[in-house]
Amino acid sequence: MPEAPAQKCILIVDDTPINIGVISGALKDSFRTKVATNGEKALAIASGDDKPDLILLDVMMPVMDGYEVCRRLKANPETRDIPVIFLTGQTGTEDETKGFEVGAVDYIHKPFSEAVVKARVRTHLMLREAHAQIAKQLLAINIELEMARQIQLSILPRSTPKIAGLNIVASYIPMTSVAGDFYDFIIVDDKHVGILVADVSGHGLPSALIASMLQVALTAQAAHASDPARVLSGLNQALCGKFEQNFVTAAYAFVDMEKNVMTYAGAGHPPLLFRSKSSGKVSEVLENGLFLGQFPEATYASLTLPVGVGDRTVLYTDGIPETKNSSEVEFGTARLMRFMEENPALPVDKFADGLLDELSSWSQQPRGQGQQDDITILTIDFHHL
């Protein structure tokens, strides 16, 4: 037969024998009890090997009153989680407020009612067990989230492609442990590469799971990597019917370093930004079809633009333009374009850091804190042809 659960242990702390007798009598049939007649002894018992599950603590005691005992209990990591119920004959609001401020969970007023003592003790033991169970579940969830984070990071490319004449730097900053942003590459050869940036709606595990599906779906498009419209159509067909509540925006660019051109197509995604070295201006490149995963009949088109030495392209997710300041004003695409125009000499490997500092200044939040969405930035520089 299974063993009966061990009785909970209640520590009674009071310097008056009559009070100890009343409380012990009320609890003896349901709980184990320990007794301390002063604060020092109470602290010693509470920090011992057989710790109490709850402490009934008299407020008015010589040498060390109940408030000080409670303060010390809550300051000690070994005893801070033991619930403390004060025993008092004082009924003033200030007295009760002081007790709650030092960490008590409840008060029992003198003269004691046995029914009230038992009810309060049972209630707070149940609350402690519930809290412990929630903490255990939260720990398990956090462990699973960390595993999911590691898996998701393993899906993302470990490095960017090495293409002659091309520098590609990726920056990926999830809002939480796991993210709905995704990026990847189709490397055709040393002169041709496809670049995908995608953003799954929503946050957390559902979005992360859908993002992980994109890796497999993109790999299947390798045979026609040079046709962005067809790549997006293939991704859409692969995702449709797999989920109902989410959708995916995406941008795909194919860089041909033999012809010195870049071909681009989008699916409900923020525009590609292109800075021409010759003009010094930044322009939006937009060729958007419907977002992915919801409309099987969706079609996509692409456009081609020439590239030259010193040109820069930025692909990104909407976590950048949608970053808000304290007045709920979004950073916006125009400010992003202006940042590109005003920082032409910023090296490709420093561009994302500079932009993230700009976003931090705009939102008045330290980098990595208070982030409102996942952020992915792919910076592409054409350094020679």
C-alpha positions, 0 to 999 in steps of 0.5 A: 500500500502507498505510504500516507503523506507526511503530516505538515509541520507547524512552528508555533512561536509565542512566549505565553504558554496558554496561547501555545496550548490553545493553538497546539490543541487546535492543530494536533489532530491534523498537523505536527507542531513545534514550539519556540518561546522566543525569536532566536529559537524560532530562527534556529528551528526554521533554518534546521534540517526539519523545516516547518511548512508554516510558522504561526508567529506572535508579534509581541515578544521580548528581546526580538519581536515578531516583525524582526523575526519575520524580517530575518526569515525572509532575508534568509534564502533557506527560510524565505518561502515559509509562510508566516501568519502573525498572532496578535491582539492588535487590530490597528491598520498600521500594525497589520500593514507593517506585518505584510510589509515584512513578509507575513501572509496573514493575521490571526487575532487573539483571542483565538478561535480554533476553527479560524486557526485551522482554516487559516493554516490549511488555506495557506498550506494549500496556497504554498503547495499551489505556488510550489506546483506552479514554480515547478511547472514554470521551471519545466516550461523554461527548460522546454523553451531553452531547448526550443531556443537551442533547436531554433538557433541550430536551424538558422545558418551558422554563417553567411555565404561567401560570394565573390564581391559580396558581403552579407551580414545577418543580425537576428534578435528575438523578442523572447526565447523563441521567435517567428523571424527566419532567414536562410540562403540558397547558395547556387555557386560562388557567384549566385545566391538566394536570400530569404527573410521571413516573419511569422505573425504572432510570437512564441512557440507557434510562430517558432514552429512555423518558422522552422517549417520554412527551412525545409520549404526553402530547401525544396526551392533550390532548383529554381533559386534564380526565380524569386516569384517562383520561390515564393509561390513554392513556399506558399504552396508548402505552407498552405493548409498547415496552420490557420491562425498565423500567416508569413510575410517574406522577401526573397532576393537572388543576387547574380554577380555575373550579370551584376543584378539582383532580382527581388519578390515579396509576400506582404513584407516590408520593402527592400531598401537599396542605397545607390553609391552613385546617387547617395540616395536610398530607395524602396524596392517593393514587389509584393504579393499576398502573404504566405500560408493562407491563399493557395491561389496567390501569385507573385511577381519579381523585378530586377535592378542593377547593382554597382560597387559600393551599393548596399541592400537591407532586408529586414523584418517589421520589428524595426519600423514598428519600434515605438517611442514613449509617445507610441510613435513608430520608428518607421521606414522613412527614419530607417532610410534616413539612417542609411543615407546618413551613414554611408561609411558605416561598415557592413559588419557595423551597420546593424549595431548602429541601427540597433543603437538608433532604435534603442535611442528612439524607444528609450530602452536599453538594447535587448530590453523592452523589445516589442517584436523580433528583429532580423536585419540582413545587410548586403554590400557590393564591394567589387564586381 
